[in-house]
């Protein structure tokens, strides 16, 4: 059961990395196009800026979940790393639980935001629902929660990046 859950989380992680990577590449293509049309063609395109904003939302929420899984996210572990063994594990478990609660908050209230804005449209993209643009929030929250569950139930992934900035614990 644990190995099947780990494989599913590995696949979910890979999907997050691909989605965030594609969003980053597209942002890197859209912004230079906006600069080119504005300053070279002297006729600014209206779609690149809102497109880049929408892609940044995708990059942020899927990329954050992927970074969390391998501990590449920003964290402050100085104080927890300085605690004695059992207290360090308690602090780390509490931090995981708090991240899980934040993920549930994102999933629950993000879904409410999507639902509330589903009928609205974006001025630059009239065929696109505002709710669709907010979908990365609840989806990213749900994925983050699954990664927290993975860490709490079967431990961190084997390819987790060690925390190079953590203080050396004093036992």
CORDAPE-V606693 format. One record per pair of residues at least 12 apart in sequence whose ideal C-beta (glycine too) atoms are under 10 Angstrom apart, sorted by the first residue. I is the first residue (numbers start at 1). J is the second residue. If there is no record, write none. Layout:
i-><I	I>
j-><J	J>
This chain:
i-><1	1	2	2	2	2	3	5	5	5	5	5	6	6	6	6	6	8	8	9	9	9	9	9	9	9	9	9	10	10	10	10	10	12	12	12	12	12	12	12	12	13	13	13	13	13	13	13	13	13	13	13	14	15	15	15	15	16	16	16	16	16	16	16	16	16	16	16	16	16	16	17	17	17	17	17	17	17	18	18	19	19	19	19	19	19	19	19	19	19	20	20	20	20	20	20	20	20	20	20	20	20	20	21	21	21	21	22	22	22	22	23	23	23	23	23	23	23	23	23	23	23	23	24	24	24	24	24	25	25	26	26	26	26	26	26	27	27	27	27	27	27	27	27	27	28	28	29	29	29	29	30	30	30	30	30	30	30	30	30	31	31	31	31	31	32	33	33	33	33	33	34	34	34	34	34	34	35	36	46	46	46	47	47	48	49	50	50	50	50	50	50	51	51	53	53	53	54	54	54	54	54	54	54	54	55	56	57	57	57	57	57	57	58	58	58	58	58	59	60	60	60	61	61	61	61	61	61	61	61	61	61	61	61	62	62	62	62	62	63	63	64	64	64	64	64	64	65	65	65	65	65	65	65	65	65	65	65	65	65	66	66	66	66	67	67	68	68	68	68	68	68	68	68	69	69	69	69	69	69	69	69	69	69	69	69	70	70	70	70	70	70	71	71	71	71	71	71	71	71	72	72	72	73	73	75	75	75	75	75	76	76	76	77	77	77	77	77	77	77	78	78	78	78	79	79	80	80	80	80	80	80	80	81	81	81	81	81	81	81	82	82	82	82	82	83	83	83	84	84	84	85	85	88	88	88	92	93	93	95	96	96	96	96	96	96	97	97	98	99	99	99	99	99	99	100	100	100	100	100	100	100	100	101	101	102	102	102	102	103	103	103	103	103	103	103	103	103	103	104	104	104	104	104	105	105	106	106	106	106	106	106	106	106	106	106	107	107	107	107	107	107	107	107	107	108	108	108	109	109	109	110	110	110	110	110	110	110	110	110	111	111	111	111	111	111	111	111	112	112	113	113	113	113	113	113	114	114	114	114	114	114	114	114	114	114	114	115	115	115	116	116	116	117	117	117	117	117	117	118	118	118	118	118	119	120>
j-><153	154	150	153	154	155	154	146	149	150	153	154	150	154	155	157	158	146	150	69	143	146	147	149	150	151	154	157	69	150	157	158	159	65	66	69	142	143	146	147	150	65	66	68	69	70	143	146	147	150	157	159	66	62	65	66	143	61	62	63	64	65	66	67	68	69	139	140	143	144	147	62	63	65	66	67	69	70	62	66	58	59	61	62	63	65	66	136	139	140	55	58	59	60	61	62	63	64	65	66	67	136	140	59	62	63	66	55	58	59	62	52	54	55	56	57	58	59	60	61	62	63	136	55	56	58	59	63	55	59	51	52	54	55	58	59	48	51	52	53	54	55	56	58	59	52	55	48	51	52	55	45	47	48	49	50	51	52	54	55	48	49	51	52	55	48	45	47	48	51	52	46	47	48	49	51	52	48	48	123	124	125	124	125	124	124	122	123	124	125	128	133	124	125	122	124	133	122	124	125	128	132	133	134	136	136	136	133	134	135	136	137	140	133	135	136	139	140	136	136	137	140	106	110	134	135	136	137	138	139	140	141	143	144	136	139	140	143	144	136	140	106	136	140	141	143	144	103	106	136	139	140	141	142	143	144	145	146	147	148	140	143	144	147	147	161	99	103	140	143	144	147	148	151	143	144	146	147	148	150	151	156	157	159	160	161	147	156	157	159	160	161	151	156	157	160	161	162	163	166	160	161	163	99	144	95	99	163	165	166	95	165	166	91	92	95	163	165	166	167	163	165	166	167	91	167	92	94	95	163	166	167	169	163	165	166	167	168	169	170	166	167	168	169	170	167	169	170	169	170	171	169	171	166	169	171	151	151	152	148	147	148	149	151	152	156	148	152	148	144	145	147	148	151	152	144	145	146	147	148	149	151	152	145	148	141	144	145	148	140	141	142	143	144	145	146	147	148	149	141	142	144	145	148	141	145	136	137	138	139	140	141	142	143	144	145	137	138	139	140	141	142	143	144	145	138	141	142	137	138	141	134	135	136	137	138	139	140	141	142	131	134	135	137	138	139	141	142	134	138	130	131	134	135	137	138	129	130	131	132	133	134	135	136	137	138	139	131	134	138	130	131	134	129	130	131	132	133	134	130	131	132	134	135	131	133>
